[in-house]
Amino acid sequence: MSDEIPPEEKNIAIKRINSILNEFEDSLKIAENLYEDAVKKGAGKIQKEIQKKIRKIKREETLLHNIILFLEGEV
């Protein structure tokens, strides 16, 4: 049995992952804007929570990029 993923399935997966990446990008922009507002208002606790979320989004984004590279056979 072959472990190869059919090209059509790869393309569908890559399109879906790209869609998720776009959602991450939008979420990251929102989080960064909220962070800037929290900095301006001096809301330290909120700043820390938003920083955690931003780091998590960036980690997930990197993971998804790596998955795309794997699916495309570039890794």
FENKAKA-V501167 format. One record per residue. N is the residue number from 1. PHI is phi in radians with two decimals (NA if undefined). OMEGA is omega in radians with two decimals (999 if undefined). D_LAST is the distance of its C-alpha to the last C-alpha in Angstrom with 2 decimals. Layout:
BEGIN
n:N phi:PHI omega:OMEGA d_last:D_LAST
n:N phi:PHI omega:OMEGA d_last:D_LAST
END
This chain:
BEGIN
n:1 phi:NA omega:-3.09 d_last:22.31
n:2 phi:-1.47 omega:3.10 d_last:18.91
n:3 phi:-1.60 omega:-3.14 d_last:15.92
n:4 phi:-1.17 omega:3.05 d_last:14.67
n:5 phi:-1.61 omega:3.13 d_last:14.96
n:6 phi:-0.99 omega:-3.10 d_last:17.39
n:7 phi:-0.92 omega:-3.13 d_last:16.42
n:8 phi:-1.10 omega:3.11 d_last:19.22
n:9 phi:-1.17 omega:3.08 d_last:18.07
n:10 phi:-1.05 omega:-3.12 d_last:14.53
n:11 phi:-1.08 omega:3.11 d_last:16.45
n:12 phi:-1.10 omega:-3.14 d_last:18.84
n:13 phi:-1.10 omega:-3.13 d_last:16.32
n:14 phi:-1.12 omega:3.10 d_last:14.60
n:15 phi:-1.08 omega:3.14 d_last:18.19
n:16 phi:-1.15 omega:3.13 d_last:19.27
n:17 phi:-1.13 omega:3.09 d_last:16.55
n:18 phi:-1.07 omega:3.09 d_last:17.40
n:19 phi:-1.10 omega:3.11 d_last:20.99
n:20 phi:-1.11 omega:3.10 d_last:20.46
n:21 phi:-1.06 omega:3.09 d_last:18.85
n:22 phi:-1.09 omega:3.09 d_last:21.98
n:23 phi:-1.13 omega:3.08 d_last:24.12
n:24 phi:-1.06 omega:-3.13 d_last:22.52
n:25 phi:-1.07 omega:3.10 d_last:23.21
n:26 phi:-1.10 omega:3.13 d_last:26.76
n:27 phi:-1.12 omega:3.13 d_last:27.29
n:28 phi:-1.09 omega:3.11 d_last:26.11
n:29 phi:-1.07 omega:3.12 d_last:28.60
n:30 phi:-1.09 omega:-3.13 d_last:31.33
n:31 phi:-1.09 omega:3.13 d_last:30.69
n:32 phi:-1.14 omega:3.09 d_last:30.77
n:33 phi:-1.14 omega:3.09 d_last:34.01
n:34 phi:-1.11 omega:3.11 d_last:35.51
n:35 phi:-1.08 omega:3.12 d_last:34.64
n:36 phi:-1.03 omega:3.10 d_last:36.42
n:37 phi:-1.10 omega:3.14 d_last:39.39
n:38 phi:-1.14 omega:3.11 d_last:39.52
n:39 phi:-1.10 omega:-3.13 d_last:39.53
n:40 phi:-1.08 omega:-3.10 d_last:42.37
n:41 phi:-1.58 omega:3.12 d_last:44.31
n:42 phi:1.26 omega:-3.12 d_last:43.75
n:43 phi:-1.59 omega:-3.05 d_last:42.34
n:44 phi:-1.02 omega:-3.11 d_last:40.64
n:45 phi:-1.11 omega:3.13 d_last:39.80
n:46 phi:-1.12 omega:3.13 d_last:38.20
n:47 phi:-1.00 omega:-3.11 d_last:36.20
n:48 phi:-1.10 omega:3.13 d_last:34.71
n:49 phi:-1.12 omega:-3.14 d_last:33.81
n:50 phi:-1.17 omega:3.10 d_last:32.20
n:51 phi:-1.04 omega:3.11 d_last:30.20
n:52 phi:-1.06 omega:-3.13 d_last:28.85
n:53 phi:-1.13 omega:3.13 d_last:27.90
n:54 phi:-1.09 omega:3.12 d_last:26.22
n:55 phi:-1.08 omega:3.13 d_last:24.07
n:56 phi:-1.11 omega:3.12 d_last:23.18
n:57 phi:-1.06 omega:-3.13 d_last:22.27
n:58 phi:-1.13 omega:3.09 d_last:20.02
n:59 phi:-1.11 omega:3.14 d_last:18.21
n:60 phi:-1.12 omega:3.12 d_last:17.84
n:61 phi:-1.11 omega:3.11 d_last:16.69
n:62 phi:-1.08 omega:3.11 d_last:13.85
n:63 phi:-1.03 omega:-3.13 d_last:12.91
n:64 phi:-1.15 omega:3.08 d_last:13.12
n:65 phi:-1.07 omega:3.12 d_last:11.02
n:66 phi:-1.14 omega:3.10 d_last:8.11
n:67 phi:-1.11 omega:3.11 d_last:9.16
n:68 phi:-1.06 omega:3.13 d_last:9.37
n:69 phi:-1.06 omega:3.11 d_last:5.92
n:70 phi:-1.11 omega:-3.13 d_last:5.20
n:71 phi:-1.11 omega:3.13 d_last:8.47
n:72 phi:-1.43 omega:3.10 d_last:8.03
n:73 phi:1.37 omega:-3.11 d_last:5.65
n:74 phi:-1.65 omega:-3.13 d_last:3.80
n:75 phi:-1.75 omega:999 d_last:0.00
END
